[in-house]
Amino acid sequence: MKSNVIKQIKPFVGSVLALIVASALVGCDSQPSADLSSSPDSTPAAAENTDELKLLYWQAPTILNPHLSTGTKDVEASRITLEPLASYDANDNMVMFLAAEEPTLANGGLSEDGTRVTWTLKSDIKWSDGTPFTADDVVFTYEFLTNPDVGAASAKAYEAIASVTATDDTTVEVIFKEPNPTWYLVFTGTEGMVLPKHIYQDYNGANVREAPANLMPVGTGPYRVTEFKPGDVIVFEANPNFRNADSVGFSRVELKGGGDATSAARAVLQTGDADFGYNLQVEASVLETLTGTGQVVATPGSDMERILLNQTNPNPDSGERSVLGNPHPFLTDPVVRQAMNLALDRDTIATQLYGPTGEATANVVVNPKQYVSTNTSYEYAPEKAIALLEDAGWVDSNGDGTRDKDGVELELVFQTSVNPLRQKTQEVVKQSLEDIGMAVELKSIDASIYFSGDPANPDALERFNADIQMYTTGNTDPDPMDYLQTFTCGDIPQSDNNWVGYNSARYCNSDYDAMWQELQAELDPQKRVELAIAMNDMLVEEAVVMPLVHRATTVGVNDRLQGLNPTPWDLNTWNIAEWSKE
Amino acid sequence: MPVYLLRRILSALLTLLIISLIIFLILALAPGDPMSEFANNPAISEEVRENIRRTLGLDQPIPVRYVKWLWALLQGDLGYSFTSRSPVIGLILQRLPVTLSVVGTAYLISVLLALPLGIISAIKRYSLWDQGLTTVAFFGISLPPFFTGLLLIIIFSVQLDWLPFIYDSTLTVTNWSSFVEQVKQSIMPIAVLVAFQTAVLMRYMRSSVVEELPQNYVRTAYAKGLTTAAVIGRHVLRNALIPVITLVALDIPAVFTGALITEQVFRVPGIGALLIDSILRNDTPVVMAITFIYAILVVLFNLVADLLYAFLDPRVQLS
């Protein structure tokens, strides 16, 4: 009886299994599928309609007021309706939005002493509800952003301002507290989007969360919101009050959110269900298999994945962990740092693991281009590293497999966040360091803890309770001054400042600090570049921060979508007015 | 009966209070920060962080935050989301129709399929029918929704290009063609859910009927000369359905809170997807609200199940 039953069900199970295996195999092999889905008679719906743009953000926007947002995805979506005075393109040239012309010394827009900038605004601009845009809106935006009760995320750049006044409807005068070489960081780019005074004036305080415009913004941009479901979908229509309303490419724009990065990549690159996919954080090997309807566009920004060498001792047996009075037993030795630098195989990491999303680099400042040092280079030379260590007396004297000197063993704990790419990088680095006679223990911490900034959590990156750690950061605006500040002595997180600060390597060099002070006061653009490059070269030379990979953000773009022009200094949607579909 | 009801309601309120305290503490003490994306961003100063924390109410100690939250809750206010800065209740209500239409329909179909199939399986035990259904049920239970979901997408969206795999929540059904669109975009998420739920319910129904079949009253009914249909329909089912109804009642809260993974895979903007996204974004007020609503529904439907039980089975006395 029993064997009979098994005989009966066997073919059934077999065919089900065969079906699953077969379809899984077909799914992995993208070649036939690309042929199928891109054949002319089965053109997907999204691509058919050239009047409608479909954007896919797997991280869904939840708020459309960029200044209250805690994530780039919201700012991306806000940028479709809101505009700054000006922005910077990929070649670091200023592009005008609400401003009529670039303020310069020659046209009187900038003062000689660097404390004043005068913006002339375009005169014919209306908000999407028909109200005219004036200089008062810019003044209001300043008041709104610097109101502590509002809690605007973009407030820091505006702290340098003493006053903003509207001298007439189209002129705004910004006075800085001190001569400010980075006058162009306020009211421009990502953090400079101007809000309408008539909409927000009643919400300039703790009640800002009740402002309806947080979800239904009124802006000056090419499209305006008709429907917004936070975390799900935003529907835009062409803004009839836009200054170039006739040249806008679409009558309807839909921004769908949610899901995962891989299926978002599939929707844009393989099936054509969407025209644009944001932030495709997908492994290079998977991206390569998704082809047919779109391309991956990588924009190198200023983010750089780096390894930081703790200059203080994280060992609990040595007393208080990772504090300035307790120097690291061997990472303070320049020879060890140089040897580690020579042992890193950056090219392998960049090409094998990052693919189109990263490029090996030796520099700390990787963008804007004019600030990138050409004096530096990296080298993968394990033999040289070994020779350096041998010459300095780091030898395996007790035969335990790791080099030592005066009783100090070259044993490291290497921590980073949980992320498949980072764990693979850790493995490569571990192998390289072990090849030169060091012992490496790997540790990975959940990203929500590692990046929590929580001073009470010993695994937060600021605490740096490990010998080396790895993460990405960079300058978010086209001037590296704030970013270079993160390597100064004053920015070291310690118990007495409640572990606040970005200099997690605890690098402290008075020469470097002096150069930063100089940079802060320097107004001459050429000299600023020279100074910044000198500071970069000093950091590279010291090898406390070891740059690994210059990272790019990747987006998926349908082959029929035209006009995309990504820049590291603004959001992908910054020039959406120029997008169209053929 | 009224005394029993009152006692149950009072104990339910106490249970809910304890649950709310536990959820609140877990969420407040768990690592994670709504501003985690700002970590390492040199353009965000500590002062700015402090301002943001203060506007979100995170600067106050946990007991104060809990009392404030509880007080607001008693007034029907679930608070404001950290990431969209809008009322949580609005976010949930926005998601409710989609959740009910997708997850609710799926559950309804599951019940309608599972009950007859379970009965057939039980009556024709060890037949080809039973073995076939058992095998299918086995697949349904074993294959996780993210796998079946992906499988369906690859077959029906990528290969065949028949069905969309991005759920369009802006679609309003006004005519036949938009209805067809709505059906097309709902088929796959519903199918995935049905495959999973039907299997569980069917197995439950089957074992429940199997347990009743050898009973003496069934033999008596056959001896009286009743047809199989009458025996099953009028005698067996009455008894066999009691535990199944309890199970269904306890499943209903899950319908309201949505299907976490399936919604994520198909981009269905339901409450499950909202919960997952909010957890990922550390949007504590939303997570708190959804989990607490779930707790309320579970406690409520437990009570309903007990009352139903007494109603269906006269042997059960509530006291």
Chai-1 contact restraints between the chains, C-beta under 6 A:
chainA,res_idxA,chainB,res_idxB,connection_type,confidence,min_distance_angstrom,max_distance_angstrom,comment,restraint_id
A,V5,B,Q131,contact,1.0,0.0,6.0,A-B,restraint_1
A,Q8,B,L128,contact,1.0,0.0,6.0,A-B,restraint_2
A,I9,B,Q131,contact,1.0,0.0,6.0,A-B,restraint_3
A,I9,B,T135,contact,1.0,0.0,6.0,A-B,restraint_4
A,S23,B,I155,contact,1.0,0.0,6.0,A-B,restraint_5
A,G27,B,I154,contact,1.0,0.0,6.0,A-B,restraint_6
A,S33,B,V158,contact,1.0,0.0,6.0,A-B,restraint_7
A,S33,B,Q159,contact,1.0,0.0,6.0,A-B,restraint_8
A,S37,B,D161,contact,1.0,0.0,6.0,A-B,restraint_9
A,S42,B,D161,contact,1.0,0.0,6.0,A-B,restraint_10
A,T62,B,T83,contact,1.0,0.0,6.0,A-B,restraint_11
A,T62,B,S84,contact,1.0,0.0,6.0,A-B,restraint_12
A,I63,B,S84,contact,1.0,0.0,6.0,A-B,restraint_13
A,I63,B,R85,contact,1.0,0.0,6.0,A-B,restraint_14
A,L68,B,R85,contact,1.0,0.0,6.0,A-B,restraint_15
A,T70,B,P34,contact,1.0,0.0,6.0,A-B,restraint_16
A,T70,B,M35,contact,1.0,0.0,6.0,A-B,restraint_17
A,T70,B,E37,contact,1.0,0.0,6.0,A-B,restraint_18
A,G71,B,E37,contact,1.0,0.0,6.0,A-B,restraint_19
A,P148,B,N51,contact,1.0,0.0,6.0,A-B,restraint_20
A,G151,B,N51,contact,1.0,0.0,6.0,A-B,restraint_21
A,G151,B,I52,contact,1.0,0.0,6.0,A-B,restraint_22
A,G151,B,T55,contact,1.0,0.0,6.0,A-B,restraint_23
A,A155,B,V48,contact,1.0,0.0,6.0,A-B,restraint_24
A,K156,B,A43,contact,1.0,0.0,6.0,A-B,restraint_25
A,K156,B,S45,contact,1.0,0.0,6.0,A-B,restraint_26
A,K156,B,V48,contact,1.0,0.0,6.0,A-B,restraint_27
A,R209,B,Y80,contact,1.0,0.0,6.0,A-B,restraint_28
A,R209,B,R85,contact,1.0,0.0,6.0,A-B,restraint_29
A,N214,B,R85,contact,1.0,0.0,6.0,A-B,restraint_30
A,L215,B,S86,contact,1.0,0.0,6.0,A-B,restraint_31
A,K229,B,Q94,contact,1.0,0.0,6.0,A-B,restraint_32
A,P230,B,S84,contact,1.0,0.0,6.0,A-B,restraint_33
A,P230,B,L91,contact,1.0,0.0,6.0,A-B,restraint_34
A,G231,B,D277,contact,1.0,0.0,6.0,A-B,restraint_35
A,D232,B,S169,contact,1.0,0.0,6.0,A-B,restraint_36
A,D232,B,P269,contact,1.0,0.0,6.0,A-B,restraint_37
A,V233,B,S169,contact,1.0,0.0,6.0,A-B,restraint_38
A,V233,B,T170,contact,1.0,0.0,6.0,A-B,restraint_39
A,V235,B,T170,contact,1.0,0.0,6.0,A-B,restraint_40
A,G258,B,R267,contact,1.0,0.0,6.0,A-B,restraint_41
A,G258,B,A273,contact,1.0,0.0,6.0,A-B,restraint_42
A,G259,B,R267,contact,1.0,0.0,6.0,A-B,restraint_43
A,T271,B,V158,contact,1.0,0.0,6.0,A-B,restraint_44
A,D273,B,I166,contact,1.0,0.0,6.0,A-B,restraint_45
A,S448,B,P31,contact,1.0,0.0,6.0,A-B,restraint_46
A,S448,B,G32,contact,1.0,0.0,6.0,A-B,restraint_47
A,S448,B,S36,contact,1.0,0.0,6.0,A-B,restraint_48
A,I449,B,P31,contact,1.0,0.0,6.0,A-B,restraint_49
A,F451,B,S36,contact,1.0,0.0,6.0,A-B,restraint_50
A,F451,B,A39,contact,1.0,0.0,6.0,A-B,restraint_51
A,S452,B,P31,contact,1.0,0.0,6.0,A-B,restraint_52
A,S452,B,D33,contact,1.0,0.0,6.0,A-B,restraint_53
A,G453,B,A39,contact,1.0,0.0,6.0,A-B,restraint_54
A,N457,B,P31,contact,1.0,0.0,6.0,A-B,restraint_55
A,T473,B,N40,contact,1.0,0.0,6.0,A-B,restraint_56
A,T476,B,A43,contact,1.0,0.0,6.0,A-B,restraint_57
A,D482,B,P42,contact,1.0,0.0,6.0,A-B,restraint_58
A,D482,B,A43,contact,1.0,0.0,6.0,A-B,restraint_59
A,Y483,B,P42,contact,1.0,0.0,6.0,A-B,restraint_60
A,T486,B,P42,contact,1.0,0.0,6.0,A-B,restraint_61
A,V500,B,E46,contact,1.0,0.0,6.0,A-B,restraint_62
A,Y502,B,P42,contact,1.0,0.0,6.0,A-B,restraint_63
